[in-house]
C-alpha cells in the first residue's frame, strides 16, 4: 500500500513536470515567438529586445525551462499585459469560483444520480429503466451549451423563475448568497454529469446484487431496502469514487462552457474571454493550473479508492 | 461514453442471435464476420443509428442539390423570418435560409467530425501498437506522453491551440485529432500487450518477420474490434467538440457555417423567441451523436460475439 502510494505520487509529479514542459513548448510555438505574441504587433524592436532579456528568452532552452519552472514553483505564472495583472493573482481570484460551481454540481448530480441508478438496477428492463436509459443517452449526446440555452428559454423566459445570468459579484460569499441565479448554471452542469453517473451506479449496483453476500443477507431475512442501503451501496459506491476522479477533465470543460453561457465569473469564463483576444500568458497559466488540478484530483481519487477497498492489494 | 457497460437486454439479444445462427445441423459454419453482422442487424437500436446517420449524410451532402438556397449572399430584407412557405425553417439574422444552412453546416460538422476521428484512430492505433509491442523503455516513454496530454482537459488544450494557430477546416481536423488520439492509443496498447504473446505473433517473429510486419499484419488486424468501436465513439465526440469550439466562436471560421456557430448565432435571439435558429441545429447535433453512440454500442456487441465464438 505504501509503495503503491509513493509510486502513484511520483508518477503524478512526473506528469505535472511533463505538463509544464508542454506548456513551455507551446509558449515557444506562439506565432512570431513569445515576445511578439505577448507584446502584440505594435511593440517596437527595443521593447521586444527588453522583453526577451527580462524573461531570459535569450538563454539556452534548457536554462530557460529551468528558470521558468523555478518561477512556477514560486507561483510566477507570467503577466497578462491585456488585463495588466499577474496571471497567478487572476487565477487565485477565479479558480475558487469555478471549484464552487463544480462542487455544487457534483453534489447535486450525485444526490440525483445515485438513487436513479439504484432504481434502474432494481427495476432493470422495465419501462421506467428504459425511459431513464433513453434520457441518459440524450443528455450524454447533448452539448452543454444547448442544454444551457434550453434551460434559459424554459425557466427564465417562458417561466420567469430564474435569472438567465449567473451571480455577477466579485466575492465568493455574495455569489453563494445569490442562490436563485446559481440554479441554472448548476443545473446545466449537474444534468450532463448525471447521465454518466447514473449509468455507472446502475451497473455497479447490478454487479453487486449478484454477489454471494446479498444472498446471505436475504437468507438471514434482511429486507430488500436494508440490503440495498446497508450492504450493496457500501460496495457499489467505491467505483463511483474513481469515476469522480476520471470525470474531472470533463467537468472542467463543462464548467468552461457553462460559465461562458451564463457569464459566471470563474476561471473557464476568463479562459474563454482571453482565448478570443489571444492573451497567451493567461491561456498558458490556466491550462497549466487546470492540468495540475486534474492530476491531483485523480491522485486523490486513487488514494481514496485504495483506502476504501481493502480487497485491492497494491504492491 | 465508452464507460457504458453493454446493456443486459442487449446481451439477451446477442445470445438469441448466436443460438439462431448455430442450431441448424448440417448448415455450413458461419464466418465470424457473418456472425457479427447478424448480431449487429438483430440490434434494433443499431439499425436506427445506421438509418439516422445515412439520412443525415444524404440530407447534408445531396440535399443542397435538391433544395437550392442562397448561402453566399445575405438578404437583410428577408432576415429573421419565421418558418413559412418560402423558408421551411425560417431565416437567420442575415437572411440565410435555415433549412439550407442546416445542410451546409452539417457538411462541416460531419466532415470535420469524421475526418478527425479517422485521423485520431490511425495515429492512436499505431502509437498504441508500437508502444505495446516494443514494450520496455520505449513503451514507458510513449505512454508518459499520452498520460501527460490526457491530464490537460481537452477543451482547454483545443482552445489554446486554436488561439495559437488561426482556425481553418483543415486545422480544426488536426487539432481535434490531436486531442482525441490518446484514448485509442491506450486501448490498442492494452490489447497489444496480450496479442504480442500469442502464438501466431511469436511464430511470425521466429520466421524472421520484422517488428513492422508484426505490428501492421498481425497485431492491428486482430485489434480491429476495439479500434472500430472506439472510432465510432470518436466521431460522436468530435462532432460535439467542433460544435463547442464553433459555439465559443473559435471553430469553423465565418462565412462558413456549422451546427455549432448556427446555434451560437441563434443565442443572440433567445429572448425574441426565435426558436427556429436554435432548435434545428441543436436537434441535429443530438440526433447524429446519439446515432453514432448507438452504432458504437452495437458494433461492440457484434465484435464481442466474434471473440466469444473463437
Interface residues (C-beta under 8 A of the other chain):
Chain A: X11 X14 X15 X16 X18 X19 X21 X22 X26 X29 X30 X31 X124 X125 X133 X137 X138 X140 X141 X142 X143 X144 X145 X146 X149 X150 X152 X153 X157 X196 X199 X200 X203 X206 X243 X246 X248 X249 X250 X252 X253 X256 X257 X260 X261 X271 X272 X275 X276 X278 X280 X283 X284 X286 X287 X290 X291 X294 X295
Chain B: X1 X3 X4 X5 X7 X8 X9 X144 X145 X147 X148 X149 X150 X151 X152 X153 X154 X155 X156 X157 X159 X160 X161 X162 X163 X164 X165 X236 X240 X243 X244 X247 X248 X249 X250 X260 X263 X264 X267 X270 X271 X273 X275 X278 X282 X285 X286 X289 X290 X293 X294
